[in-house]
Amino acid sequence: MAKVPRNFRLLEELEKGEKGIGDGSCSYGLDDGSDLMMSNWNATIIGPGHSVYQNRIYSLSIHCGPSYPDQPPEVKFLTKINLPCVKSDGRIDYNALPIFSNWSRDSTIETILLSLRREMASPANRKLPQPAEVMSAPTPNLTAVPALDHPKAAESIDHANKPVIVKHSNASPAIEQRMLNVIATATAHGSWGETCFLVESKADGNAYACVYASLDLLRASNAVELLDHVEKHGCPTLDAALKALLGNKTGPPVQTNNGDNKGILRNPQSFPTGGVRYVPVSNIAVTTLRAVIMFLQTGHIAFAPRSSKLIEDDSSASNYEGPALVSAEGAKVQWPLSMQASAKSIYHAACRFGLNDLRELAEKTIESQVDASNILADLFSRFTLNHPDLRTKRLEFAISHWDDIKKHHRTGFADALFSHADRPGAKDVIDQILQRTSIAAADGQ
């Protein structure tokens, strides 16, 4: 049988690496996308659970020489690790690892990474003392979205297809991107942490979705109220958590389909036994909870743009229909679509779980979406009426931009103002507008 040429083989590996490996515990990609010879690669391994490597992120460099795959690549750990098959300078001892000592042309970058992870999880190595400076997932050091003037700034930027990404400072872009991709995949797939949050699917009342998290990172983020929820409502078994979440609904609960945007990409029953907590969380969309957990574990959050078709089904957070979002200055990472959520749903979740930093970021993003053309719709939305602080700010914005609002509502002004007058809190808002503005002038337009 004819051999597959080196570059064709590496193209196949690159395509597979971009799609992701299994549960996301290992990942790899080209170090430089312009490297036509595809020689230099970087890779990441999430340490296996129930070992000293758990929740630690290990970065590696891989060099595929001209003789690859007939000869193995050069592999080196960039992150310090104590493992018998790894030399003190991070290079692999080929004689100590069977995949290298018995190298086959069928072996790949993927099989190398999986083999190294199995070595970490082996009984002989899982309890080896590790260097203290091993890199873990970044704890939040937040850069807030800059305040935006209204409506001028919103009118000068095309927001339609860009999420707002807020990033922590002092991160190497290449390593940061790899870490984010790994943690994002692991949060959805379940190769991360020891906590499995269960969320009811609004599309099917007897289905559920999962979000996975590391308690150590939640503690580092000082997510006190969420940790309290884990402590009070966490269950030792999946069945017990599903009963608490779904109650006595008919038929066995089912996971949402693999590959969709609702969250289940790994059966939680495949967790290692012992130490896992299953935590039911009601009245929240999986897209929202997943984005919150990603924020707590990485210090990053991506608010979906207005043009996104992302569905938020929180009962108390309606879809936002105002202008799309403004990208945070300096944000360079690419963000998985499934990790984005609407700013309003994030604001509601941050209030619920006492996450003040996240609430402030969501509020600034929501403020950047408001202008004279949509302020009345926003002011009388259930979301704004249900949050007194936001309602007061929207009211002040409306009154200070009253002349611009009249220009945008030359017809149908009364409908825009009074169509939702029956909603709780709306009457007080209308009374304030009547007292502080000239409705007669608006009606005469």
C-alpha positions as a Markdown table, in Angstrom:
| # | Residue | x | y | z |
|---|---|---|---|---|
| 1 | Met | 0.0 | 0.0 | 0.0 |
| 2 | Ala | 1.3 | 3.4 | -1.0 |
| 3 | Lys | 2.4 | 5.7 | 1.9 |
| 4 | Val | 0.5 | 8.9 | 2.5 |
| 5 | Pro | 2.9 | 11.8 | 2.0 |
| 6 | Arg | 4.0 | 13.7 | 5.0 |
| 7 | Asn | 2.1 | 16.9 | 4.4 |
| 8 | Phe | -1.1 | 15.1 | 3.5 |
| 9 | Arg | -0.9 | 13.2 | 6.7 |
| 10 | Leu | -0.3 | 16.4 | 8.7 |
| 11 | Leu | -3.2 | 18.1 | 7.0 |
| 12 | Glu | -5.4 | 15.3 | 8.2 |
| 13 | Glu | -4.1 | 15.6 | 11.7 |
| 14 | Leu | -4.6 | 19.4 | 11.6 |
| 15 | Glu | -8.2 | 19.0 | 10.5 |
| 16 | Lys | -8.9 | 16.5 | 13.3 |
| 17 | Gly | -7.1 | 18.7 | 15.9 |
| 18 | Glu | -9.3 | 21.7 | 14.9 |
| 19 | Lys | -12.4 | 19.6 | 15.4 |
| 20 | Gly | -11.3 | 18.5 | 18.9 |
| 21 | Ile | -10.2 | 15.3 | 20.5 |
| 22 | Gly | -12.8 | 13.3 | 22.3 |
| 23 | Asp | -13.8 | 14.9 | 25.6 |
| 24 | Gly | -11.5 | 17.9 | 25.2 |
| 25 | Ser | -8.9 | 16.7 | 27.7 |
| 26 | Cys | -6.2 | 17.0 | 25.0 |
| 27 | Ser | -5.9 | 19.5 | 22.1 |
| 28 | Tyr | -3.3 | 20.5 | 19.6 |
| 29 | Gly | -2.8 | 22.9 | 16.6 |
| 30 | Leu | -0.2 | 24.6 | 14.5 |
| 31 | Asp | 2.0 | 27.1 | 16.4 |
| 32 | Asp | 2.0 | 29.3 | 13.4 |
| 33 | Gly | -0.9 | 29.1 | 10.9 |
| 34 | Ser | 1.5 | 30.3 | 8.1 |
| 35 | Asp | 3.9 | 27.4 | 8.6 |
| 36 | Leu | 3.6 | 25.7 | 5.2 |
| 37 | Met | 5.7 | 22.8 | 6.3 |
| 38 | Met | 3.5 | 22.3 | 9.3 |
| 39 | Ser | 6.5 | 21.5 | 11.4 |
| 40 | Asn | 5.9 | 23.3 | 14.7 |
| 41 | Trp | 2.8 | 22.5 | 16.8 |
| 42 | Asn | 1.6 | 23.3 | 20.3 |
| 43 | Ala | -0.6 | 21.1 | 22.5 |
| 44 | Thr | -2.4 | 21.1 | 25.8 |
| 45 | Ile | -3.3 | 18.3 | 28.2 |
| 46 | Ile | -5.7 | 18.7 | 31.1 |
| 47 | Gly | -4.5 | 16.6 | 34.0 |
| 48 | Pro | -6.7 | 13.5 | 34.7 |
| 49 | Gly | -9.1 | 13.5 | 37.6 |
| 50 | His | -8.4 | 11.8 | 40.9 |
| 51 | Ser | -4.7 | 12.4 | 40.5 |
| 52 | Val | -2.1 | 15.1 | 41.5 |
| 53 | Tyr | -2.5 | 16.4 | 37.9 |
| 54 | Gln | -6.2 | 17.1 | 38.2 |
| 55 | Asn | -7.4 | 20.5 | 36.9 |
| 56 | Arg | -3.8 | 21.5 | 35.9 |
| 57 | Ile | -3.1 | 22.5 | 32.3 |
| 58 | Tyr | 0.1 | 21.3 | 30.7 |
| 59 | Ser | 1.4 | 23.0 | 27.6 |
| 60 | Leu | 3.7 | 21.1 | 25.1 |
| 61 | Ser | 5.7 | 21.9 | 22.0 |
| 62 | Ile | 5.8 | 19.3 | 19.2 |
| 63 | His | 8.2 | 19.4 | 16.2 |
| 64 | Cys | 7.4 | 17.2 | 13.2 |
| 65 | Gly | 10.6 | 16.8 | 11.2 |
| 66 | Pro | 10.9 | 15.9 | 7.5 |
| 67 | Ser | 10.9 | 12.2 | 8.3 |
| 68 | Tyr | 7.6 | 12.3 | 10.2 |
| 69 | Pro | 5.5 | 10.1 | 10.4 |
| 70 | Asp | 8.2 | 7.4 | 9.7 |
| 71 | Gln | 10.1 | 8.9 | 12.6 |
| 72 | Pro | 8.4 | 10.2 | 15.8 |
| 73 | Pro | 8.2 | 14.0 | 16.4 |
| 74 | Glu | 10.2 | 15.8 | 19.0 |
| 75 | Val | 7.9 | 16.4 | 22.1 |
| 76 | Lys | 8.7 | 18.7 | 25.0 |
| 77 | Phe | 6.7 | 19.7 | 28.0 |
| 78 | Leu | 6.8 | 23.5 | 28.4 |
| 79 | Thr | 5.0 | 23.2 | 31.8 |
| 80 | Lys | 7.1 | 21.7 | 34.5 |
| 81 | Ile | 5.9 | 18.2 | 35.4 |
| 82 | Asn | 7.2 | 15.2 | 37.4 |
| 83 | Leu | 6.6 | 12.1 | 35.3 |
| 84 | Pro | 9.1 | 9.3 | 34.8 |
| 85 | Cys | 9.0 | 9.5 | 31.0 |
| 86 | Val | 9.8 | 13.2 | 31.0 |
| 87 | Lys | 13.4 | 14.5 | 31.4 |
| 88 | Ser | 14.3 | 17.5 | 33.6 |
| 89 | Asp | 14.3 | 19.8 | 30.6 |
| 90 | Gly | 10.8 | 18.7 | 29.6 |
| 91 | Arg | 11.8 | 16.5 | 26.7 |
| 92 | Ile | 10.3 | 13.0 | 26.5 |
| 93 | Asp | 12.5 | 10.0 | 27.2 |
| 94 | Tyr | 11.6 | 7.9 | 24.2 |
| 95 | Asn | 12.9 | 4.7 | 25.8 |
| 96 | Ala | 10.5 | 5.2 | 28.8 |
| 97 | Leu | 7.2 | 5.5 | 26.8 |
| 98 | Pro | 6.1 | 2.6 | 24.6 |
| 99 | Ile | 4.4 | 4.7 | 21.9 |
| 100 | Phe | 7.9 | 6.1 | 21.2 |
| 101 | Ser | 10.0 | 3.0 | 21.8 |
| 102 | Asn | 7.7 | 1.0 | 19.6 |
| 103 | Trp | 7.0 | 3.8 | 17.1 |
| 104 | Ser | 4.6 | 3.0 | 14.3 |
| 105 | Arg | 3.7 | 5.1 | 11.3 |
| 106 | Asp | 0.1 | 4.8 | 12.4 |
| 107 | Ser | 0.8 | 6.8 | 15.6 |
| 108 | Thr | -0.2 | 10.4 | 15.6 |
| 109 | Ile | 0.0 | 13.6 | 17.6 |
| 110 | Glu | -3.3 | 12.7 | 19.1 |
| 111 | Thr | -2.2 | 9.2 | 20.2 |
| 112 | Ile | 1.0 | 10.7 | 21.8 |
| 113 | Leu | -1.0 | 13.1 | 23.9 |
| 114 | Leu | -3.5 | 10.5 | 25.0 |
| 115 | Ser | -0.6 | 8.2 | 25.9 |
| 116 | Leu | 1.0 | 10.9 | 28.0 |
| 117 | Arg | -2.3 | 11.5 | 29.8 |
| 118 | Arg | -2.7 | 7.8 | 30.5 |
| 119 | Glu | 0.8 | 7.9 | 32.0 |
| 120 | Met | -0.4 | 10.6 | 34.4 |
| 121 | Ala | -3.4 | 8.6 | 35.4 |
| 122 | Ser | -1.5 | 5.3 | 35.9 |
| 123 | Pro | -1.4 | 4.0 | 39.5 |
| 124 | Ala | 2.3 | 4.3 | 39.6 |
| 125 | Asn | 2.3 | 8.0 | 38.7 |
| 126 | Arg | -1.0 | 9.5 | 39.8 |
| 127 | Lys | 0.3 | 10.5 | 43.3 |
| 128 | Leu | 3.8 | 11.7 | 42.3 |
| 129 | Pro | 4.7 | 15.1 | 43.9 |
| 130 | Gln | 4.5 | 17.9 | 41.4 |
| 131 | Pro | 6.3 | 21.2 | 41.0 |
| 132 | Ala | 4.5 | 24.0 | 42.7 |
| 133 | Glu | 4.6 | 26.4 | 39.7 |
| 134 | Val | 2.5 | 24.2 | 37.4 |
| 135 | Met | 0.1 | 26.4 | 35.4 |
| 136 | Ser | -3.5 | 26.1 | 36.4 |
| 137 | Ala | -6.4 | 27.8 | 34.8 |
| 138 | Pro | -6.2 | 31.6 | 35.2 |
| 139 | Thr | -8.0 | 33.2 | 38.0 |
| 140 | Pro | -9.9 | 36.3 | 37.1 |
| 141 | Asn | -8.0 | 39.6 | 36.8 |
| 142 | Leu | -10.7 | 41.6 | 35.0 |
| 143 | Thr | -10.5 | 44.4 | 32.5 |
| 144 | Ala | -13.9 | 46.1 | 32.4 |
| 145 | Val | -15.7 | 47.2 | 29.2 |
| 146 | Pro | -15.0 | 50.9 | 28.8 |
| 147 | Ala | -18.1 | 53.1 | 29.3 |
| 148 | Leu | -19.7 | 54.2 | 26.1 |
| 149 | Asp | -21.4 | 57.5 | 25.3 |
| 150 | His | -24.9 | 57.3 | 24.0 |
| 151 | Pro | -26.0 | 57.1 | 21.2 |
| 152 | Lys | -22.9 | 58.5 | 19.4 |
| 153 | Ala | -20.5 | 55.6 | 20.1 |
| 154 | Ala | -23.1 | 53.0 | 19.2 |
| 155 | Glu | -23.8 | 54.7 | 15.9 |
| 156 | Ser | -20.1 | 54.8 | 14.8 |
| 157 | Ile | -19.4 | 51.1 | 15.2 |
| 158 | Asp | -20.7 | 48.1 | 13.2 |
| 159 | His | -21.6 | 45.7 | 16.0 |
| 160 | Ala | -23.7 | 43.3 | 14.1 |
| 161 | Asn | -21.4 | 40.2 | 14.0 |
| 162 | Lys | -19.0 | 40.7 | 16.9 |
| 163 | Pro | -19.4 | 39.4 | 20.5 |
| 164 | Val | -18.1 | 41.5 | 23.4 |
| 165 | Ile | -15.2 | 39.7 | 24.9 |
| 166 | Val | -13.8 | 40.8 | 28.3 |
| 167 | Lys | -10.4 | 39.4 | 29.1 |
| 168 | His | -8.0 | 39.2 | 32.0 |
| 169 | Ser | -4.7 | 41.0 | 31.7 |
| 170 | Asn | -1.1 | 39.7 | 31.5 |
| 171 | Ala | -1.8 | 36.6 | 29.4 |
| 172 | Ser | 0.3 | 35.3 | 26.5 |
| 173 | Pro | -2.0 | 35.3 | 23.5 |
| 174 | Ala | -1.0 | 31.9 | 22.1 |
| 175 | Ile | -1.1 | 30.1 | 25.4 |
| 176 | Glu | -4.2 | 32.0 | 26.5 |
| 177 | Gln | -6.1 | 31.0 | 23.3 |
| 178 | Arg | -5.1 | 27.3 | 23.8 |
| 179 | Met | -6.1 | 27.4 | 27.5 |
| 180 | Leu | -9.5 | 29.0 | 26.7 |
| 181 | Asn | -10.3 | 26.4 | 24.0 |
| 182 | Val | -9.4 | 23.6 | 26.3 |
| 183 | Ile | -11.4 | 24.9 | 29.2 |
| 184 | Ala | -14.4 | 25.8 | 27.0 |
| 185 | Thr | -14.4 | 22.3 | 25.6 |
| 186 | Ala | -14.0 | 20.7 | 29.0 |
| 187 | Thr | -16.7 | 22.8 | 30.5 |
| 188 | Ala | -19.1 | 21.4 | 27.9 |
| 189 | His | -17.8 | 17.9 | 27.6 |
| 190 | Gly | -17.0 | 17.0 | 31.2 |
| 191 | Ser | -13.3 | 16.3 | 31.2 |
| 192 | Trp | -12.9 | 19.1 | 33.7 |
| 193 | Gly | -13.4 | 19.4 | 37.5 |
| 194 | Glu | -15.5 | 17.3 | 39.8 |
| 195 | Thr | -18.8 | 19.1 | 39.7 |
| 196 | Cys | -21.6 | 18.5 | 37.1 |
| 197 | Phe | -24.4 | 21.2 | 37.1 |
| 198 | Leu | -27.7 | 19.9 | 35.6 |
| 199 | Val | -30.1 | 22.3 | 33.8 |
| 200 | Glu | -33.6 | 21.5 | 32.6 |
| 201 | Ser | -34.1 | 21.9 | 28.9 |
| 202 | Lys | -36.9 | 24.3 | 28.1 |
| 203 | Ala | -37.4 | 22.8 | 24.7 |
| 204 | Asp | -38.2 | 19.4 | 26.3 |
| 205 | Gly | -39.4 | 19.3 | 29.8 |
| 206 | Asn | -38.1 | 15.8 | 30.3 |
| 207 | Ala | -34.6 | 16.5 | 29.0 |
| 208 | Tyr | -31.5 | 18.0 | 30.7 |
| 209 | Ala | -28.2 | 19.5 | 29.9 |
| 210 | Cys | -24.9 | 19.6 | 31.8 |
| 211 | Val | -22.2 | 22.2 | 32.6 |
| 212 | Tyr | -19.0 | 21.0 | 34.3 |
| 213 | Ala | -16.8 | 22.9 | 36.7 |
| 214 | Ser | -13.8 | 22.9 | 39.0 |
| 215 | Leu | -14.7 | 23.7 | 42.6 |
| 216 | Asp | -11.1 | 25.0 | 43.1 |
| 217 | Leu | -11.6 | 27.6 | 40.4 |
| 218 | Leu | -15.0 | 28.6 | 41.7 |
| 219 | Arg | -13.4 | 29.1 | 45.2 |
| 220 | Ala | -10.6 | 31.1 | 43.7 |
| 221 | Ser | -13.2 | 33.4 | 42.0 |
| 222 | Asn | -14.9 | 33.8 | 45.3 |
| 223 | Ala | -18.3 | 32.6 | 44.0 |
| 224 | Val | -19.6 | 32.3 | 47.5 |
| 225 | Glu | -23.3 | 32.0 | 46.7 |
| 226 | Leu | -22.8 | 29.5 | 43.9 |
| 227 | Leu | -20.6 | 27.4 | 46.1 |
| 228 | Asp | -23.3 | 27.6 | 48.8 |
| 229 | His | -25.8 | 26.3 | 46.2 |
| 230 | Val | -23.4 | 23.4 | 45.5 |
| 231 | Glu | -23.1 | 22.6 | 49.2 |
| 232 | Lys | -26.8 | 22.7 | 49.8 |
| 233 | His | -28.2 | 21.0 | 46.7 |
| 234 | Gly | -25.3 | 18.9 | 45.4 |
| 235 | Cys | -26.2 | 15.2 | 45.1 |
| 236 | Pro | -23.9 | 12.1 | 45.2 |
| 237 | Thr | -25.7 | 10.4 | 42.3 |
| 238 | Leu | -27.1 | 11.5 | 38.9 |
| 239 | Asp | -30.5 | 10.0 | 39.6 |
| 240 | Ala | -30.9 | 12.0 | 42.8 |
| 241 | Ala | -30.0 | 15.2 | 41.1 |
| 242 | Leu | -32.4 | 14.6 | 38.2 |
| 243 | Lys | -35.2 | 13.8 | 40.6 |
| 244 | Ala | -34.6 | 17.1 | 42.3 |
| 245 | Leu | -34.4 | 18.9 | 38.9 |
| 246 | Leu | -37.2 | 17.3 | 37.0 |
| 247 | Gly | -39.5 | 16.0 | 39.8 |
| 248 | Asn | -41.9 | 13.3 | 38.9 |
| 249 | Lys | -42.3 | 13.9 | 35.2 |
| 250 | Thr | -43.3 | 10.8 | 33.2 |
| 251 | Gly | -40.7 | 8.8 | 31.3 |
| 252 | Pro | -37.0 | 8.5 | 32.0 |
| 253 | Pro | -35.0 | 11.8 | 31.6 |
| 254 | Val | -33.0 | 12.1 | 28.4 |
| 255 | Gln | -30.0 | 14.1 | 27.5 |
| 256 | Thr | -30.2 | 16.7 | 24.7 |
| 257 | Asn | -28.8 | 15.6 | 21.4 |
| 258 | Asn | -25.1 | 15.5 | 20.9 |
| 259 | Gly | -23.7 | 18.4 | 18.9 |
| 260 | Asp | -26.5 | 20.9 | 19.5 |
| 261 | Asn | -26.2 | 24.1 | 21.4 |
| 262 | Lys | -28.0 | 22.9 | 24.6 |
| 263 | Gly | -25.0 | 21.5 | 26.4 |
| 264 | Ile | -24.9 | 17.7 | 26.7 |
| 265 | Leu | -21.8 | 16.4 | 25.0 |
| 266 | Arg | -20.9 | 13.8 | 27.5 |
| 267 | Asn | -22.9 | 11.4 | 29.6 |
| 268 | Pro | -22.3 | 12.4 | 33.2 |
| 269 | Gln | -22.5 | 8.7 | 34.2 |
| 270 | Ser | -19.1 | 8.3 | 32.6 |
| 271 | Phe | -17.5 | 10.3 | 35.4 |
| 272 | Pro | -15.0 | 8.4 | 37.5 |
| 273 | Thr | -16.7 | 7.0 | 40.6 |
| 274 | Gly | -16.2 | 8.9 | 43.9 |
| 275 | Gly | -16.0 | 12.6 | 44.7 |
| 276 | Val | -18.4 | 13.8 | 42.0 |
| 277 | Arg | -21.3 | 16.1 | 42.8 |
| 278 | Tyr | -24.3 | 16.5 | 40.6 |
| 279 | Val | -25.9 | 19.9 | 41.2 |
| 280 | Pro | -29.4 | 20.7 | 39.9 |
| 281 | Val | -29.9 | 24.4 | 38.9 |
| 282 | Ser | -33.4 | 25.6 | 38.0 |
| 283 | Asn | -34.8 | 28.6 | 36.1 |
| 284 | Ile | -31.7 | 29.3 | 34.0 |
| 285 | Ala | -30.7 | 28.5 | 30.4 |
| 286 | Val | -27.7 | 26.2 | 29.8 |
| 287 | Thr | -26.1 | 28.9 | 27.6 |
| 288 | Thr | -26.3 | 31.3 | 30.5 |
| 289 | Leu | -24.9 | 29.0 | 33.1 |
| 290 | Arg | -22.2 | 27.8 | 30.8 |
| 291 | Ala | -21.0 | 31.4 | 30.1 |
| 292 | Val | -21.1 | 32.2 | 33.9 |
| 293 | Ile | -19.0 | 29.1 | 34.7 |
| 294 | Met | -16.5 | 30.0 | 32.0 |
| 295 | Phe | -16.2 | 33.5 | 33.4 |
| 296 | Leu | -15.5 | 32.1 | 36.9 |
| 297 | Gln | -12.9 | 29.6 | 35.6 |
| 298 | Thr | -11.1 | 31.9 | 33.1 |
| 299 | Gly | -12.0 | 35.5 | 33.8 |
| 300 | His | -13.5 | 35.8 | 30.3 |
| 301 | Ile | -17.0 | 36.4 | 29.2 |
| 302 | Ala | -18.5 | 36.8 | 25.7 |
| 303 | Phe | -21.8 | 38.5 | 25.3 |
| 304 | Ala | -23.7 | 37.5 | 22.2 |
| 305 | Pro | -24.3 | 40.2 | 19.6 |
| 306 | Arg | -27.7 | 41.3 | 18.6 |
| 307 | Ser | -27.6 | 39.4 | 15.3 |
| 308 | Ser | -27.0 | 36.1 | 17.2 |
| 309 | Lys | -29.7 | 33.5 | 16.9 |
| 310 | Leu | -28.8 | 32.2 | 20.3 |
| 311 | Ile | -31.9 | 31.4 | 22.3 |
| 312 | Glu | -32.1 | 32.4 | 25.9 |
| 313 | Asp | -35.0 | 30.8 | 27.7 |
| 314 | Asp | -34.5 | 32.2 | 31.3 |
| 315 | Ser | -38.0 | 32.9 | 32.5 |
| 316 | Ser | -37.1 | 36.3 | 33.8 |
| 317 | Ala | -34.6 | 37.4 | 31.1 |
| 318 | Ser | -36.1 | 38.3 | 27.7 |
| 319 | Asn | -34.1 | 38.3 | 24.4 |
| 320 | Tyr | -32.4 | 41.7 | 23.8 |
| 321 | Glu | -33.5 | 43.3 | 20.6 |
| 322 | Gly | -31.6 | 46.5 | 20.7 |
| 323 | Pro | -28.4 | 47.4 | 18.8 |
| 324 | Ala | -25.6 | 44.8 | 18.8 |
| 325 | Leu | -22.6 | 45.0 | 21.1 |
| 326 | Val | -19.3 | 46.8 | 20.8 |
| 327 | Ser | -16.2 | 44.7 | 21.0 |
| 328 | Ala | -14.0 | 45.4 | 24.1 |
| 329 | Glu | -10.8 | 47.2 | 23.0 |
| 330 | Gly | -7.9 | 44.9 | 22.8 |
| 331 | Ala | -9.8 | 41.6 | 23.0 |
| 332 | Lys | -8.0 | 39.2 | 20.6 |
| 333 | Val | -9.2 | 35.7 | 21.5 |
| 334 | Gln | -11.7 | 33.8 | 19.4 |
| 335 | Trp | -14.7 | 32.6 | 21.5 |
| 336 | Pro | -16.8 | 29.5 | 20.9 |
| 337 | Leu | -20.3 | 30.3 | 19.9 |
| 338 | Ser | -21.7 | 27.9 | 22.5 |
| 339 | Met | -20.0 | 29.9 | 25.2 |
| 340 | Gln | -21.8 | 33.2 | 24.4 |
| 341 | Ala | -24.9 | 34.4 | 26.1 |
| 342 | Ser | -27.1 | 37.5 | 26.2 |
| 343 | Ala | -26.0 | 40.3 | 28.4 |
| 344 | Lys | -29.4 | 40.4 | 30.1 |
| 345 | Ser | -29.5 | 36.8 | 31.0 |
| 346 | Ile | -25.9 | 37.1 | 32.4 |
| 347 | Tyr | -27.0 | 40.1 | 34.4 |
| 348 | His | -29.9 | 38.2 | 35.9 |
| 349 | Ala | -27.6 | 35.2 | 36.8 |
| 350 | Ala | -25.0 | 37.5 | 38.3 |
| 351 | Cys | -27.6 | 39.1 | 40.6 |
| 352 | Arg | -28.9 | 35.6 | 41.5 |
| 353 | Phe | -25.5 | 34.3 | 42.5 |
| 354 | Gly | -24.0 | 37.5 | 44.0 |
| 355 | Leu | -21.3 | 37.9 | 41.3 |
| 356 | Asn | -20.8 | 41.7 | 41.4 |
| 357 | Asp | -17.9 | 41.9 | 39.0 |
| 358 | Leu | -19.9 | 40.0 | 36.4 |
| 359 | Arg | -23.0 | 42.0 | 37.0 |
| 360 | Glu | -21.1 | 45.3 | 36.4 |
| 361 | Leu | -19.7 | 44.0 | 33.1 |
| 362 | Ala | -23.1 | 42.8 | 31.9 |
| 363 | Glu | -24.7 | 46.1 | 32.9 |
| 364 | Lys | -22.1 | 48.1 | 31.0 |
| 365 | Thr | -22.7 | 45.9 | 28.0 |
| 366 | Ile | -26.4 | 46.4 | 28.2 |
| 367 | Glu | -26.0 | 50.2 | 28.5 |
| 368 | Ser | -23.9 | 50.1 | 25.3 |
| 369 | Gln | -26.9 | 48.6 | 23.5 |
| 370 | Val | -29.3 | 51.5 | 24.3 |
| 371 | Asp | -30.0 | 54.5 | 22.0 |
| 372 | Ala | -32.8 | 56.8 | 21.2 |
| 373 | Ser | -34.3 | 54.4 | 18.7 |
| 374 | Asn | -34.9 | 51.5 | 21.1 |
| 375 | Ile | -34.9 | 53.1 | 24.6 |
| 376 | Leu | -38.7 | 52.9 | 25.0 |
| 377 | Ala | -38.9 | 49.3 | 24.1 |
| 378 | Asp | -36.0 | 48.6 | 26.5 |
| 379 | Leu | -37.5 | 50.7 | 29.3 |
| 380 | Phe | -40.8 | 48.9 | 29.2 |
| 381 | Ser | -39.3 | 45.4 | 28.8 |
| 382 | Arg | -40.0 | 43.0 | 31.6 |
| 383 | Phe | -36.3 | 42.7 | 32.2 |
| 384 | Thr | -35.8 | 46.4 | 32.9 |
| 385 | Leu | -39.0 | 46.8 | 34.9 |
| 386 | Asn | -38.0 | 43.8 | 37.1 |
| 387 | His | -34.6 | 45.5 | 37.9 |
| 388 | Pro | -35.2 | 48.8 | 39.7 |
| 389 | Asp | -31.6 | 50.0 | 39.4 |
| 390 | Leu | -31.6 | 49.5 | 35.6 |
| 391 | Arg | -35.1 | 50.9 | 35.3 |
| 392 | Thr | -34.0 | 54.2 | 37.0 |
| 393 | Lys | -31.0 | 54.5 | 34.6 |
| 394 | Arg | -33.1 | 53.8 | 31.5 |
| 395 | Leu | -35.7 | 56.4 | 32.7 |
| 396 | Glu | -33.0 | 59.0 | 33.1 |
| 397 | Phe | -31.5 | 58.2 | 29.7 |
| 398 | Ala | -35.0 | 58.5 | 28.1 |
| 399 | Ile | -35.7 | 61.8 | 29.7 |
| 400 | Ser | -32.3 | 63.3 | 28.8 |
| 401 | His | -32.6 | 62.1 | 25.2 |
| 402 | Trp | -36.3 | 63.0 | 24.8 |
| 403 | Asp | -35.8 | 65.2 | 21.7 |
| 404 | Asp | -34.0 | 62.3 | 19.9 |
| 405 | Ile | -36.7 | 59.9 | 21.0 |
| 406 | Lys | -39.4 | 62.0 | 19.4 |
| 407 | Lys | -37.5 | 62.1 | 16.1 |
| 408 | His | -37.5 | 58.3 | 16.1 |
| 409 | His | -41.2 | 58.0 | 16.9 |
| 410 | Arg | -42.8 | 60.5 | 14.6 |
| 411 | Thr | -45.7 | 58.0 | 14.2 |
| 412 | Gly | -47.0 | 55.5 | 16.7 |
| 413 | Phe | -45.5 | 57.3 | 19.7 |
| 414 | Ala | -48.5 | 56.6 | 21.9 |
| 415 | Asp | -48.3 | 52.9 | 21.1 |
| 416 | Ala | -44.6 | 52.8 | 21.9 |
| 417 | Leu | -45.2 | 54.5 | 25.3 |
| 418 | Phe | -48.4 | 52.9 | 26.4 |
| 419 | Ser | -48.6 | 49.4 | 24.8 |
| 420 | His | -47.1 | 47.8 | 27.9 |
| 421 | Ala | -48.7 | 50.0 | 30.6 |
| 422 | Asp | -50.2 | 47.0 | 32.3 |
| 423 | Arg | -46.8 | 45.5 | 33.3 |
| 424 | Pro | -45.7 | 45.8 | 36.9 |
| 425 | Gly | -43.8 | 49.0 | 37.4 |
| 426 | Ala | -44.7 | 50.5 | 34.0 |
| 427 | Lys | -47.3 | 52.9 | 35.5 |
| 428 | Asp | -44.6 | 54.6 | 37.7 |
| 429 | Val | -42.3 | 55.0 | 34.7 |
| 430 | Ile | -45.1 | 56.5 | 32.6 |
| 431 | Asp | -46.0 | 58.9 | 35.4 |
| 432 | Gln | -42.4 | 60.1 | 35.6 |
| 433 | Ile | -42.3 | 60.7 | 31.8 |
| 434 | Leu | -45.6 | 62.6 | 31.8 |
| 435 | Gln | -44.3 | 64.8 | 34.6 |
| 436 | Arg | -40.8 | 65.5 | 33.2 |
| 437 | Thr | -41.3 | 65.7 | 29.5 |
| 438 | Ser | -43.6 | 67.3 | 26.9 |
| 439 | Ile | -45.8 | 64.5 | 25.6 |
| 440 | Ala | -48.0 | 67.1 | 23.8 |
| 441 | Ala | -45.0 | 68.1 | 21.7 |
| 442 | Ala | -44.4 | 64.5 | 20.8 |
| 443 | Asp | -48.1 | 63.9 | 20.0 |
| 444 | Gly | -48.0 | 66.9 | 17.7 |
| 445 | Gln | -45.3 | 65.6 | 15.5 |
